[in-house]
Amino acid sequence: MNKAHDNGQTVDIHLPAPTAWPFVMGLGIALMLTALVTNMVLGVLGVMLLVVSAIGWFMQVLPHEAHETLTVSSAMVPISSTRTVLQHTSESSIHRRILPYEHFRFTTGLRGGLAGGLAMTVPAALYGILRYHSVWYAANLLAAGGFTDWAGASNQFLSQFHIDGLMAAIGIHIVVSALVGLLYGALLPMFPRYPILTAGFMAPLLFTGIMYSAIGVVSPILNERIDWFWFVASQLCFGLVCGYVVNLHARIRTSQFQALPFLIRAGIEANRGNRESSEDKSE
């Protein structure tokens, strides 16, 4: 049915009625999959949502599909925006500036990661000595995540020296420290103004938050016995030492810096593009 108006024409069209049952079904399936690695209670809730959503969805399409009428107007609607419009300057002859202009070597991140990993063993060993009177407790607790027969180990067992646990802990610690060190070497040139704040505090606290949400799946025994105060202290030691070591090394010029004109690379003209734009405005 069509209705004519002064400012245009409106048309009534029939569309399938909106329904939320597909979203409920998706939630049910997600809960069923989550139950595989968490608790079967979530699986029961997922099955209930799946059954209810299937019944509700079928009732909207069988035996007759539900529709609703929507009125569409062909009138021109003026669109306005309250955003501030920036005035673009004329194009400059220099290449587009892409940051960062400098980056660290590949080995710099590895050195920083290994140095940070060595530093964080100090608070970890101190925690074991003060809490369990053993310097081996933290290493054995880290290695327990890779040994299935250590899942129910007692604190007395983890406080003793085990050569296989020590070798596994050293391997895990070196690999993780090296990978995080590479990440530091790639991220620090992007935050040149506050490297200590970024590397020493923000990144360790972010990593701690990620571990807090995922450690129950990665290592259940570590999730049961970890002390988060000492864990954060060790992460801060890693971040401060790794960031300090990485920043000690010289940076390498990137291809973006090499593409700049010689006068800018030599430091004679540091803002040529802005000067040209100001000259164009004065004219």
VEXKOLTOR-536952 format. One record per residue: residue in one letter; y negated, x negated, z of N, C-alpha, C in turn. Coordinates in Angstrom, 2 decimals. Layout:
> A:Y:X:Z:Y:X:Z:Y:X:Z
...
// end
This chain:
> M:1.18:-0.85:0.00:0.00:0.00:0.00:-1.23:-0.88:0.00
> N:-2.18:-0.62:-0.90:-3.39:-1.40:-1.05:-4.57:-0.60:-0.54
> K:-5.54:-1.28:0.08:-6.76:-0.67:0.58:-7.94:-1.51:0.10
> A:-8.91:-0.87:-0.57:-10.06:-1.58:-1.11:-11.19:-1.56:-0.10
> H:-11.90:-2.70:0.02:-13.05:-2.84:0.89:-14.17:-3.48:0.09
> D:-15.38:-3.47:0.70:-16.53:-4.02:0.00:-16.44:-5.53:-0.16
> N:-15.87:-6.21:0.83:-15.84:-7.68:0.77:-14.57:-8.23:0.16
> G:-13.72:-7.41:-0.39:-12.52:-7.90:-1.03:-11.43:-6.87:-1.01
> Q:-10.22:-7.30:-1.26:-9.08:-6.41:-1.34:-8.04:-6.82:-0.32
> T:-7.44:-5.88:0.35:-6.38:-6.14:1.32:-5.07:-5.58:0.81
> V:-3.99:-6.27:1.12:-2.66:-5.88:0.67:-1.73:-5.90:1.87
> D:-0.94:-4.86:2.03:0.07:-4.79:3.08:1.39:-5.29:2.53
> I:1.93:-6.32:3.17:3.21:-6.89:2.74:4.19:-6.82:3.89
> H:5.46:-6.79:3.55:6.53:-6.70:4.54:7.20:-8.07:4.68
> L:7.29:-8.53:5.91:7.90:-9.82:6.21:8.99:-9.64:7.26
> P:9.96:-10.56:7.31:10.96:-10.49:8.39:10.29:-10.61:9.75
> A:10.72:-9.81:10.70:10.12:-9.81:12.03:10.35:-11.16:12.71
> P:9.36:-11.67:13.41:9.53:-12.97:14.09:10.53:-12.84:15.23
> T:11.26:-13.91:15.47:12.27:-13.91:16.51:12.33:-15.29:17.17
> A:12.59:-15.31:18.44:12.71:-16.56:19.20:14.16:-16.95:19.44
> W:15.10:-16.14:18.95:16.51:-16.45:19.22:16.99:-17.76:18.61
> P:16.52:-18.18:17.43:16.97:-19.48:16.93:16.58:-20.64:17.84
> F:15.41:-20.55:18.48:15.00:-21.60:19.41:15.88:-21.59:20.66
> V:16.23:-20.39:21.13:17.12:-20.30:22.28:18.50:-20.86:21.93
> M:18.97:-20.60:20.73:20.26:-21.15:20.31:20.20:-22.67:20.23
> G:19.08:-23.22:19.71:18.94:-24.67:19.65:18.92:-25.29:21.04
> L:18.27:-24.63:21.99:18.28:-25.12:23.37:19.68:-25.10:23.95
> G:20.42:-24.05:23.66:21.79:-23.99:24.16:22.66:-25.11:23.61
> I:22.54:-25.38:22.32:23.33:-26.47:21.73:22.92:-27.81:22.32
> A:21.60:-28.02:22.55:21.13:-29.27:23.14:21.68:-29.45:24.55
> L:21.73:-28.38:25.35:22.29:-28.46:26.70:23.79:-28.75:26.66
> M:24.49:-28.22:25.70:25.92:-28.49:25.59:26.17:-29.97:25.27
> L:25.36:-30.54:24.39:25.52:-31.96:24.07:25.10:-32.84:25.24
> T:24.06:-32.43:25.97:23.63:-33.20:27.13:24.69:-33.22:28.22
> A:25.45:-32.16:28.32:26.49:-32.08:29.35:27.59:-33.12:29.13
> L:27.72:-33.63:27.93:28.76:-34.63:27.66:28.52:-35.92:28.43
> V:27.25:-36.23:28.74:26.94:-37.49:29.45:26.31:-37.23:30.81
> T:26.15:-35.96:31.22:25.52:-35.68:32.51:26.45:-34.84:33.38
> N:26.26:-33.52:33.37:27.00:-32.63:34.26:27.44:-31.39:33.47
> M:28.63:-30.89:33.80:29.17:-29.75:33.09:28.41:-28.46:33.38
> V:27.61:-28.45:34.43:26.80:-27.25:34.72:25.84:-26.98:33.57
> L:25.27:-28.04:33.02:24.40:-27.87:31.86:25.17:-27.34:30.67
> G:26.43:-27.74:30.53:27.24:-27.23:29.43:27.51:-25.74:29.56
> V:27.77:-25.27:30.79:27.99:-23.83:31.01:26.72:-23.05:30.68
> L:25.57:-23.57:31.12:24.30:-22.91:30.80:24.06:-22.91:29.30
> G:24.41:-23.98:28.61:24.24:-24.03:27.16:25.10:-23.02:26.44
> V:26.36:-22.84:26.91:27.25:-21.85:26.29:26.70:-20.45:26.49
> M:26.16:-20.17:27.68:25.59:-18.84:27.94:24.40:-18.57:27.03
> L:23.52:-19.55:26.88:22.38:-19.37:25.99:22.81:-19.21:24.54
> L:23.85:-19.94:24.15:24.34:-19.84:22.77:24.88:-18.45:22.49
> V:25.65:-17.89:23.40:26.24:-16.56:23.19:25.16:-15.49:23.18
> V:24.23:-15.55:24.16:23.17:-14.54:24.22:22.28:-14.60:22.99
> S:21.92:-15.82:22.56:21.04:-15.95:21.39:21.74:-15.49:20.11
> A:23.05:-15.73:20.01:23.78:-15.27:18.82:23.80:-13.75:18.76
> I:24.04:-13.09:19.89:24.05:-11.63:19.91:22.67:-11.07:19.59
> G:21.62:-11.64:20.21:20.27:-11.15:19.95:19.83:-11.37:18.52
> W:20.22:-12.49:17.95:19.85:-12.80:16.56:20.56:-11.86:15.60
> F:21.85:-11.62:15.82:22.60:-10.72:14.94:22.08:-9.29:15.01
> M:21.64:-8.85:16.19:21.14:-7.49:16.31:19.83:-7.28:15.55
> Q:19.10:-8.36:15.27:17.86:-8.24:14.52:18.09:-8.24:13.01
> V:19.25:-8.64:12.56:19.50:-8.69:11.11:20.63:-7.77:10.69
> L:21.42:-7.27:11.62:22.54:-6.38:11.30:22.41:-5.09:12.10
> P:22.71:-3.93:11.52:23.09:-3.72:10.11:21.90:-3.73:9.14
> H:20.68:-3.64:9.67:19.50:-3.69:8.81:18.54:-4.74:9.36
> E:17.99:-5.51:8.48:17.08:-6.58:8.89:15.75:-5.99:9.35
> A:15.25:-6.47:10.49:13.98:-5.99:11.03:12.81:-6.60:10.26
> H:11.81:-5.77:9.93:10.62:-6.22:9.20:9.37:-5.79:9.96
> E:8.27:-6.42:9.59:6.97:-6.00:10.10:5.96:-6.05:8.97
> T:4.93:-5.20:9.06:3.91:-5.12:8.03:2.74:-6.04:8.39
> L:2.35:-6.83:7.42:1.25:-7.77:7.61:0.19:-7.50:6.56
> T:-1.04:-7.34:7.00:-2.16:-7.09:6.10:-2.81:-8.41:5.72
> V:-2.89:-8.66:4.41:-3.46:-9.89:3.88:-4.73:-9.54:3.12
> S:-5.81:-10.23:3.39:-7.09:-9.98:2.73:-7.40:-11.11:1.77
> S:-7.96:-10.73:0.63:-8.35:-11.72:-0.37:-9.82:-12.08:-0.29
> A:-10.51:-11.65:0.77:-11.93:-11.95:0.90:-12.13:-13.43:1.21
> M:-13.23:-13.98:0.74:-13.58:-15.37:0.97:-14.11:-15.54:2.40
> V:-13.48:-16.42:3.15:-13.89:-16.66:4.54:-14.56:-18.02:4.61
> P:-15.83:-18.09:4.97:-16.50:-19.40:5.07:-15.93:-20.22:6.22
> I:-15.70:-21.50:5.96:-15.13:-22.40:6.96:-16.18:-23.44:7.32
> S:-16.45:-23.57:8.57:-17.42:-24.55:9.05:-16.77:-25.44:10.09
> S:-17.31:-26.62:10.28:-16.78:-27.58:11.23:-17.90:-28.12:12.09
> T:-17.58:-28.38:13.35:-18.55:-28.95:14.28:-18.40:-30.46:14.42
> R:-17.54:-31.06:13.62:-17.35:-32.50:13.71:-18.56:-33.26:13.21
> T:-18.77:-34.43:13.75:-19.87:-35.29:13.32:-19.47:-36.02:12.05
> V:-20.30:-35.95:11.05:-20.03:-36.60:9.76:-20.63:-38.00:9.79
> L:-19.78:-38.99:9.52:-20.25:-40.37:9.51:-20.77:-40.75:8.14
> Q:-21.79:-41.57:8.12:-22.35:-42.04:6.87:-21.65:-43.34:6.48
> H:-20.98:-43.31:5.34:-20.22:-44.47:4.88:-21.15:-45.42:4.13
> T:-21.00:-46.68:4.44:-21.80:-47.69:3.76:-21.18:-48.03:2.41
> S:-21.93:-48.70:1.60:-21.44:-49.09:0.28:-20.36:-50.15:0.41
> E:-19.48:-50.21:-0.56:-18.38:-51.15:-0.53:-18.90:-52.58:-0.61
> S:-18.24:-53.45:0.16:-18.64:-54.86:0.17:-17.69:-55.65:-0.72
> S:-18.12:-56.84:-1.08:-17.31:-57.70:-1.93:-16.18:-58.39:-1.18
> I:-16.22:-58.35:0.16:-15.18:-59.02:0.93:-13.95:-58.13:1.00
> H:-12.82:-58.76:1.34:-11.57:-58.02:1.43:-11.57:-57.13:2.67
> R:-10.72:-56.14:2.63:-10.61:-55.24:3.77:-10.05:-56.02:4.96
> R:-10.66:-55.84:6.13:-10.25:-56.56:7.32:-9.12:-55.81:8.01
> I:-7.99:-56.47:8.17:-6.82:-55.91:8.82:-6.49:-56.80:10.01
> L:-6.51:-56.22:11.20:-6.21:-56.97:12.42:-4.72:-56.89:12.72
> P:-4.15:-57.91:13.40:-4.84:-59.10:13.88:-4.94:-60.19:12.81
> Y:-5.96:-61.06:12.95:-6.11:-62.20:12.06:-5.20:-63.35:12.46
> E:-4.69:-63.31:13.69:-3.85:-64.40:14.19:-2.61:-63.81:14.87
> H:-1.58:-64.63:14.92:-0.36:-64.23:15.63:0.32:-65.48:16.16
> F:1.27:-65.28:17.09:1.99:-66.40:17.68:3.23:-66.73:16.85
> R:3.73:-67.93:17.06:4.98:-68.32:16.39:6.16:-67.55:16.98
> F:7.25:-67.57:16.22:8.45:-66.88:16.66:8.99:-67.50:17.94
> T:8.94:-68.83:18.03:9.48:-69.51:19.20:8.60:-69.33:20.43
> T:7.33:-68.97:20.24:6.45:-68.77:21.39:6.92:-67.62:22.26
> G:7.29:-66.50:21.63:7.80:-65.37:22.39:9.10:-65.69:23.10
> L:9.97:-66.51:22.47:11.21:-66.90:23.13:10.94:-67.75:24.36
> R:10.01:-68.69:24.25:9.69:-69.53:25.40:9.09:-68.71:26.53
> G:8.18:-67.80:26.18:7.59:-66.96:27.21:8.62:-66.06:27.88
> G:9.55:-65.50:27.09:10.57:-64.65:27.66:11.51:-65.39:28.58
> L:11.92:-66.62:28.20:12.80:-67.41:29.06:12.09:-67.84:30.33
> A:10.80:-68.20:30.21:10.04:-68.57:31.41:9.86:-67.37:32.34
> G:9.56:-66.20:31.77:9.45:-65.01:32.60:10.77:-64.61:33.23
> G:11.87:-64.77:32.47:13.18:-64.46:33.04:13.55:-65.38:34.18
> L:13.16:-66.66:34.08:13.41:-67.60:35.18:12.56:-67.24:36.41
> A:11.34:-66.78:36.17:10.46:-66.45:37.30:10.94:-65.21:38.04
> M:11.49:-64.24:37.32:11.88:-62.99:37.99:13.17:-63.15:38.78
> T:13.87:-64.26:38.63:15.05:-64.50:39.47:14.66:-64.81:40.91
> V:13.40:-65.26:41.13:12.96:-65.59:42.49:12.91:-64.34:43.37
> P:12.18:-63.27:42.97:12.21:-62.07:43.83:13.59:-61.41:43.87
> A:14.37:-61.53:42.80:15.72:-60.94:42.82:16.60:-61.65:43.84
> A:16.55:-63.00:43.86:17.33:-63.75:44.84:16.81:-63.52:46.25
> L:15.49:-63.40:46.40:14.91:-63.16:47.71:15.35:-61.79:48.25
> Y:15.45:-60.80:47.37:15.93:-59.48:47.78:17.36:-59.55:48.29
> G:18.23:-60.29:47.58:19.61:-60.41:48.02:19.74:-61.12:49.35
> I:18.90:-62.14:49.57:18.97:-62.89:50.83:18.49:-62.04:52.00
> L:17.37:-61.33:51.82:16.81:-60.54:52.91:17.63:-59.30:53.22
> R:18.23:-58.71:52.20:18.93:-57.42:52.39:20.42:-57.62:52.67
> Y:21.08:-58.53:51.95:22.53:-58.68:52.07:22.95:-60.09:52.45
> H:21.99:-60.97:52.74:22.27:-62.35:53.16:23.11:-63.08:52.12
> S:22.83:-62.85:50.86:23.56:-63.49:49.78:22.63:-63.68:48.58
> V:22.66:-64.86:48.01:21.85:-65.13:46.83:22.52:-64.62:45.55
> W:23.79:-64.23:45.64:24.56:-63.81:44.46:24.55:-62.30:44.26
> Y:23.98:-61.55:45.19:24.09:-60.09:45.10:23.42:-59.54:43.85
> A:22.20:-59.97:43.55:21.47:-59.44:42.39:22.19:-59.76:41.09
> A:22.73:-60.99:40.99:23.45:-61.37:39.77:24.72:-60.55:39.60
> N:25.47:-60.35:40.67:26.70:-59.55:40.57:26.39:-58.08:40.28
> L:25.28:-57.58:40.83:24.91:-56.19:40.56:24.54:-56.01:39.09
> L:23.87:-57.01:38.51:23.55:-56.93:37.09:24.81:-57.02:36.23
> A:25.74:-57.87:36.62:26.97:-58.02:35.85:27.89:-56.83:36.01
> A:27.75:-56.06:37.09:28.65:-54.93:37.33:28.52:-53.87:36.25
> G:27.35:-53.82:35.58:27.19:-52.85:34.50:28.10:-53.12:33.32
> G:28.58:-54.35:33.17:29.47:-54.68:32.06:30.93:-54.73:32.43
> F:31.27:-54.61:33.70:32.66:-54.64:34.17:33.04:-53.26:34.69
> T:33.98:-52.61:34.03:34.38:-51.28:34.47:35.12:-51.31:35.80
> D:35.84:-52.42:36.10:36.58:-52.49:37.35:35.69:-52.80:38.53
> W:34.39:-53.07:38.26:33.45:-53.31:39.35:32.64:-52.06:39.68
> A:32.96:-50.93:39.09:32.16:-49.71:39.28:32.14:-49.27:40.74
> G:33.24:-49.41:41.44:33.29:-49.00:42.84:33.29:-50.16:43.81
> A:32.74:-51.31:43.40:32.75:-52.50:44.24:31.87:-52.30:45.47
> S:32.27:-52.88:46.57:31.51:-52.77:47.81:30.39:-53.80:47.84
> N:29.48:-53.62:48.78:28.39:-54.59:48.94:28.91:-55.95:49.36
> Q:29.98:-55.96:50.13:30.58:-57.23:50.54:31.15:-57.98:49.34
> F:31.77:-57.25:48.42:32.30:-57.89:47.22:31.17:-58.43:46.34
> L:30.10:-57.66:46.19:28.98:-58.11:45.36:28.20:-59.24:46.00
> S:28.34:-59.43:47.29:27.64:-60.52:47.97:28.36:-61.85:47.84
> Q:29.59:-61.83:47.37:30.37:-63.06:47.23:30.12:-63.71:45.86
> F:30.47:-64.97:45.75:30.31:-65.70:44.49:31.49:-65.41:43.58
> H:31.18:-65.01:42.31:32.18:-64.76:41.28:31.71:-65.45:40.01
> I:32.50:-66.37:39.51:32.09:-67.14:38.34:31.95:-66.25:37.11
> D:32.84:-65.27:36.95:32.73:-64.37:35.80:31.50:-63.48:35.91
> G:31.18:-63.03:37.11:29.97:-62.24:37.29:28.72:-63.03:37.05
> L:28.71:-64.30:37.49:27.54:-65.15:37.27:27.32:-65.41:35.79
> M:28.39:-65.71:35.04:28.25:-65.98:33.61:27.80:-64.74:32.86
> A:28.34:-63.57:33.24:27.92:-62.33:32.57:26.47:-62.01:32.88
> A:26.05:-62.21:34.13:24.65:-61.94:34.49:23.71:-62.88:33.77
> I:24.07:-64.15:33.65:23.22:-65.11:32.94:23.09:-64.73:31.47
> G:24.20:-64.33:30.84:24.14:-63.93:29.43:23.28:-62.70:29.22
> I:23.47:-61.67:30.05:22.66:-60.45:29.92:21.19:-60.75:30.15
> H:20.92:-61.56:31.17:19.53:-61.85:31.54:18.83:-62.65:30.45
> I:19.52:-63.61:29.86:18.90:-64.43:28.80:18.60:-63.59:27.56
> V:19.55:-62.74:27.16:19.35:-61.92:25.95:18.19:-60.95:26.15
> V:18.17:-60.25:27.28:17.11:-59.27:27.52:15.75:-59.96:27.65
> S:15.70:-61.09:28.35:14.44:-61.81:28.52:13.91:-62.32:27.18
> A:14.80:-62.82:26.32:14.37:-63.32:25.02:13.83:-62.19:24.15
> L:14.49:-61.04:24.16:14.01:-59.92:23.35:12.67:-59.40:23.84
> V:12.51:-59.28:25.15:11.23:-58.82:25.69:10.14:-59.86:25.42
> G:10.49:-61.15:25.48:9.52:-62.20:25.16:9.04:-62.12:23.72
> L:9.94:-61.82:22.79:9.52:-61.63:21.39:8.57:-60.45:21.27
> L:8.82:-59.40:22.04:7.93:-58.25:22.02:6.55:-58.62:22.56
> Y:6.51:-59.43:23.59:5.22:-59.89:24.13:4.47:-60.72:23.10
> G:5.17:-61.61:22.41:4.51:-62.43:21.41:3.92:-61.63:20.27
> A:4.53:-60.48:19.97:4.00:-59.63:18.89:2.87:-58.74:19.36
> L:2.87:-58.34:20.65:1.89:-57.38:21.14:0.62:-58.04:21.65
> L:0.71:-59.23:22.22:-0.47:-59.83:22.85:-1.62:-60.08:21.88
> P:-1.39:-60.48:20.61:-2.55:-60.62:19.70:-3.27:-59.31:19.44
> M:-2.63:-58.18:19.67:-3.29:-56.89:19.45:-4.19:-56.50:20.62
> F:-4.03:-57.16:21.76:-4.84:-56.87:22.94:-5.48:-58.16:23.43
> P:-6.41:-58.73:22.66:-6.95:-60.04:23.02:-7.94:-60.01:24.17
> R:-8.48:-58.86:24.53:-9.55:-58.82:25.52:-9.01:-58.90:26.95
> Y:-7.90:-58.23:27.22:-7.34:-58.21:28.57:-5.85:-58.55:28.51
> P:-5.47:-59.79:28.16:-4.04:-60.10:28.02:-3.29:-60.08:29.36
> I:-3.95:-60.49:30.45:-3.26:-60.49:31.73:-2.99:-59.06:32.20
> L:-3.97:-58.20:32.02:-3.78:-56.79:32.39:-2.69:-56.15:31.57
> T:-2.66:-56.45:30.26:-1.66:-55.84:29.38:-0.27:-56.39:29.63
> A:-0.15:-57.73:29.65:1.16:-58.35:29.77:1.67:-58.34:31.20
> G:0.75:-58.51:32.17:1.20:-58.66:33.54:1.44:-57.36:34.27
> F:0.77:-56.28:33.88:0.88:-55.04:34.64:1.29:-53.85:33.79
> M:0.60:-53.61:32.66:0.88:-52.41:31.89:2.28:-52.43:31.30
> A:2.67:-53.52:30.63:3.99:-53.59:30.01:5.12:-53.54:31.03
> P:5.07:-54.28:32.16:6.16:-54.16:33.15:6.28:-52.76:33.74
> L:5.15:-52.12:34.03:5.23:-50.77:34.59:5.77:-49.77:33.58
> L:5.42:-49.95:32.29:5.98:-49.09:31.25:7.48:-49.30:31.11
> F:7.92:-50.56:31.16:9.35:-50.86:31.07:10.09:-50.29:32.28
> T:9.46:-50.34:33.46:10.08:-49.78:34.66:10.27:-48.28:34.52
> G:9.27:-47.59:33.96:9.42:-46.15:33.75:10.55:-45.81:32.79
> I:10.69:-46.62:31.74:11.79:-46.38:30.79:13.14:-46.60:31.47
> M:13.25:-47.68:32.25:14.50:-47.97:32.94:14.82:-46.89:33.98
> Y:13.81:-46.37:34.64:14.03:-45.35:35.66:14.66:-44.09:35.07
> S:14.30:-43.76:33.85:14.83:-42.56:33.21:16.16:-42.78:32.51
> A:16.50:-44.02:32.18:17.71:-44.27:31.40:18.77:-45.05:32.14
> I:18.48:-45.57:33.33:19.43:-46.46:33.98:20.68:-45.71:34.46
> G:20.56:-44.41:34.70:21.73:-43.64:35.11:22.80:-43.60:34.05
> V:22.42:-43.69:32.78:23.38:-43.69:31.67:23.82:-45.11:31.35
> V:22.89:-46.06:31.43:23.20:-47.45:31.06:24.12:-48.09:32.10
> S:23.80:-47.97:33.38:24.59:-48.60:34.44:24.56:-47.72:35.67
> P:25.57:-46.88:35.87:25.57:-45.99:37.04:25.59:-46.75:38.37
> I:26.31:-47.87:38.44:26.37:-48.62:39.70:25.01:-49.23:40.03
> L:24.29:-49.67:39.00:22.95:-50.20:39.23:21.99:-49.09:39.63
> N:22.21:-47.91:39.11:21.36:-46.77:39.46:21.55:-46.37:40.92
> E:22.75:-46.53:41.45:23.03:-46.15:42.84:22.47:-47.15:43.84
> R:22.39:-48.44:43.46:22.06:-49.47:44.45:20.78:-50.23:44.16
> I:20.04:-49.87:43.13:18.84:-50.61:42.80:17.74:-50.29:43.81
> D:16.95:-51.30:44.15:15.78:-51.14:45.00:14.56:-51.25:44.10
> W:13.87:-50.13:43.89:12.80:-50.09:42.89:11.60:-50.91:43.30
> F:11.37:-51.11:44.58:10.25:-51.95:44.99:10.46:-53.39:44.52
> W:11.64:-53.93:44.76:11.92:-55.29:44.32:12.08:-55.37:42.81
> F:12.54:-54.30:42.20:12.64:-54.29:40.74:11.26:-54.39:40.10
> V:10.28:-53.61:40.61:8.92:-53.68:40.09:8.32:-55.06:40.35
> A:8.60:-55.63:41.54:8.08:-56.97:41.85:8.62:-58.01:40.87
> S:9.89:-57.94:40.53:10.46:-58.88:39.58:9.90:-58.67:38.17
> Q:9.66:-57.41:37.79:9.07:-57.14:36.48:7.64:-57.67:36.39
> L:6.87:-57.55:37.46:5.51:-58.08:37.46:5.53:-59.60:37.36
> C:6.46:-60.25:38.05:6.59:-61.71:37.92:6.92:-62.09:36.48
> F:7.82:-61.36:35.87:8.14:-61.65:34.47:6.93:-61.48:33.57
> G:6.19:-60.37:33.73:5.06:-60.10:32.86:3.95:-61.14:33.01
> L:3.64:-61.53:34.24:2.56:-62.50:34.46:2.93:-63.86:33.91
> V:4.15:-64.33:34.18:4.56:-65.65:33.72:4.75:-65.66:32.21
> C:5.39:-64.63:31.65:5.60:-64.58:30.21:4.27:-64.52:29.46
> G:3.36:-63.66:29.92:2.06:-63.58:29.27:1.28:-64.86:29.37
> Y:1.37:-65.54:30.52:0.64:-66.80:30.69:1.19:-67.88:29.75
> V:2.51:-67.97:29.66:3.12:-69.00:28.80:2.82:-68.72:27.32
> V:2.90:-67.46:26.93:2.62:-67.12:25.53:1.18:-67.43:25.16
> N:0.24:-67.13:26.05:-1.17:-67.37:25.75:-1.53:-68.85:25.75
> L:-0.67:-69.71:26.30:-0.94:-71.14:26.27:-0.78:-71.74:24.88
> H:0.01:-71.10:24.04:0.31:-71.64:22.72:-0.78:-71.24:21.72
> A:-0.92:-72.09:20.72:-1.91:-71.83:19.67:-1.41:-70.74:18.74
> R:-2.35:-70.00:18.18:-2.02:-68.92:17.26:-2.08:-69.40:15.82
> I:-1.38:-68.67:14.95:-1.33:-69.00:13.53:-2.17:-68.00:12.76
> R:-2.92:-68.49:11.79:-3.74:-67.61:10.97:-2.84:-66.76:10.07
> T:-3.15:-65.47:9.98:-2.39:-64.58:9.12:-2.95:-64.60:7.70
> S:-2.27:-63.93:6.80:-2.72:-63.87:5.42:-4.03:-63.09:5.30
> Q:-4.27:-62.14:6.22:-5.53:-61.40:6.19:-6.72:-62.32:6.46
> F:-6.54:-63.28:7.38:-7.62:-64.21:7.66:-7.84:-65.16:6.48
> Q:-6.76:-65.60:5.85:-6.90:-66.50:4.71:-7.57:-65.82:3.52
> A:-7.50:-64.47:3.45:-8.10:-63.75:2.34:-9.60:-63.57:2.51
> L:-10.15:-63.86:3.68:-11.58:-63.72:3.89:-12.35:-64.80:3.14
> P:-13.61:-64.58:2.81:-14.42:-65.61:2.15:-14.54:-66.86:3.01
> F:-14.82:-67.97:2.35:-14.86:-69.26:3.04:-15.96:-69.29:4.10
> L:-17.10:-68.67:3.83:-18.21:-68.71:4.78:-17.83:-68.03:6.10
> I:-17.04:-66.96:6.02:-16.62:-66.28:7.24:-15.54:-67.08:7.95
> R:-14.60:-67.67:7.19:-13.55:-68.47:7.81:-14.12:-69.72:8.46
> A:-15.21:-70.26:7.92:-15.84:-71.45:8.48:-16.76:-71.11:9.64
> G:-17.02:-69.84:9.88:-17.89:-69.44:10.98:-19.37:-69.46:10.65
> I:-19.73:-69.65:9.38:-21.15:-69.69:9.01:-21.71:-68.28:8.96
> E:-21.00:-67.35:8.36:-21.40:-65.95:8.33:-20.29:-65.14:8.98
> A:-20.59:-64.57:10.12:-19.58:-63.83:10.87:-19.61:-62.34:10.61
> N:-20.69:-61.84:9.97:-20.82:-60.40:9.78:-21.51:-60.12:8.45
> R:-20.95:-60.66:7.40:-21.59:-60.55:6.10:-21.64:-59.12:5.61
> G:-20.56:-58.35:5.88:-20.51:-56.98:5.39:-21.58:-56.12:6.00
> N:-21.83:-56.28:7.31:-22.87:-55.49:7.95:-24.25:-55.88:7.48
> R:-24.46:-57.18:7.18:-25.77:-57.60:6.71:-26.08:-57.03:5.35
> E:-25.06:-56.98:4.48:-25.29:-56.43:3.14:-25.62:-54.94:3.21
> S:-24.94:-54.22:4.11:-25.21:-52.80:4.23:-26.62:-52.54:4.78
> S:-27.08:-53.40:5.71:-28.43:-53.22:6.24:-29.47:-53.53:5.18
> E:-29.19:-54.50:4.28:-30.11:-54.80:3.22:-30.21:-53.64:2.23
> D:-29.06:-52.98:1.97:-29.07:-51.84:1.05:-29.89:-50.69:1.63
> K:-29.82:-50.48:2.94:-30.58:-49.41:3.55:-32.08:-49.70:3.49
> S:-32.47:-50.99:3.68:-33.89:-51.33:3.67:-34.50:-51.14:2.29
> E:-33.69:-51.36:1.26:-34.19:-51.16:-0.10:-34.40:-49.68:-0.41
// end
